Each structure stands twice: as structure tokens, then as C-alpha cells.
Amino acid sequence: MKYDNFFKQESIRLALSAGKSIAQTARDLGIKESLLYSWISQAKKSKAPIPSNEFKNTSELIDELNRLRKENSRLKEEREILKKAAAFFAREEQRR
């Protein structure tokens, strides 16, 4: 899975400032611990500044992440339904 830079930066910021272990932060975000450690290592090497947070606290970020995951799941289900409907109508058209 490909993650955008904003997600990476926010994950790093959370891992370093949330008061939780990096492993727990990774689990909360639904990513592999080794991936988060890698992002942190890369950020430290590049000395890239960690952006300020648009969310007031960690729980808001996690709530937003969970909301987006639910929305993504719903959209995937809708796409599958549309694929099946298109295939059904294509078969019906071929029968005529």
C-alpha cells in the first residue's frame, strides 16, 4: 500500500509525541511497526521538519482515520455492486 506524505508525517509526529510506544502507535494507525520505524529513521536522516498538526489531539486523528477507513470500505462495496450490476446487464443484453 502506498501512503501519502501527509499520512507519513502525521504518523511520525504521533509516534514521537503521543506518549505511546511506536509499536502501539503503528497498531493504532493500522500500519506495520517496521514501516513506522523506517519513516522515523528517514525523517531523522533528512532532518525534515515534522509539520504542525491540524488536529487538536491524537484521538481526533485516529477518529478521522477510522472515519476514512469506513468510508473507503463503503465505497469499495458500492463499486463491487456496480461491477456486478454492469455484468448482469451486459449478460442480459447479450441474450437479446
Number of C-alpha atoms within 10 A of each C-alpha: 3 4 7 7 9 11 12 17 20 19 22 24 18 21 20 15 12 14 11 12 13 21 16 13 23 21 13 12 18 11 14 13 15 12 12 21 16 13 15 20 13 12 16 12 9 9 9 10 10 16 11 9 13 9 12 8 11 17 11 12 18 15 11 13 16 15 12 12 12 12 12 12 12 12 12 12 12 12 12 12 12 12 11 12 12 12 12 11 11 11 11 10 9 7 7 5
